[in-house]
Amino acid sequence: MAGEDESKPTFDRSLPESGHMEQVAPLIRRRIAPNGGPFTATGTCTYVVGHGRVAIIDPGPDESNHIDALLADLGDEQVEVIVVTHTHRDHSPGARLLAARTGASIVGCGPHRAARALAEGEAPMLDASSDQAHAPARVMAEGETVSGPGWTLVAVETPGHTMNHLAFALPEGEALFSGDHVMAWNTTIVAPPDGEMRAYMASLEKLRGRSETIYWPGHGGPVREPARLVRCLLGHRRQREAAIRARLAAGDSRIPEVVAAIYQGLDPRLRGAAALSVFAHLEDLVGRGLVACDGPPRLDSAYAPA
């Protein structure tokens, strides 16, 4: 819309409840895993695509009760394939539980991988959140498909949140299962070395050119105006980058100082995530020659305008 402020995304905080199966579109059902929290909203959205012979997208955490409930919902329906968007522990471990119960193959994203090697002395910040045991039967690349009666899922490579992140288009519903790349309820965490800001921004730019009319994300409710939200997210990230550079110009040199200045009023539980987000921007800015650093970029490095 002409004149809208595309640096301020409008988020939908009316979150769907976990604990029941819901028909959310003619070809799509959703059950939310019971793993709600500050980073997962009311829990991980597990999607059932199709009827009779179905695909399951993101079976969620290693939570047998969630898998039991999901299979009870399906009754006599056959799980044709299990599709995983990315290898965080709130999305992919449940795929192995579901495969063991149904015999269905796991496809989608490849094994977990970091954006880069750890710098000397750098701690692996997100090891606890990554699913290193994920070993799919088939790794899907851009444009590859899985299908069943009345439905097709098309892989869309969207690295950034993790480097193996995939979204999946459903042409029959003009929909995109966006994983954790684009969500209606909040911004996505991008945390090096697990993820990378430059790749994340490029993936957002890629989605700008797509025609889906609704996104079904990994947490929270649907994105009903995806083209607008993607534009706003790009603007928001560029504004955040500008704010970080302004703080460095004002004399801040450490990430905690920058976080305190630009995330005023932040929920204390989210300070760590904010620090990682600032770090992701700084790593990108150093790589582009716009910011200087006292060695390889790290959370505890000192930064300054280049």
Buried (B, 14 or more C-beta within 10 A) or exposed (E): EEEEEBBEBEBBEEBBEBEEBEEBBEBBBBBBBBBBEEBBBBBBBBBBBBBEBBBBBBBBBBBEEBBEBBBEBBEEBEBBBBBBBBBBBBBBBBBBBBBEBBEBBBBBBBEBBBBBEBBEEBEEBBEEBBBEEBEBEEBBEEEBEBBBEEBBBBBBBBBBBBBBBBBBBBEBBEBBBBBBBBBBBBBBBBBBBBBBBBBBBEBBEBBEEBEBEBBBBBBBBBBEBBBBBBBBBBBBBBBBBEBBBBBBEEEBBBBBBBBBBBBEEEEEEBBBBBBBBBBBBBBBBBEEEBBEBEEBBBBEBEBEEE
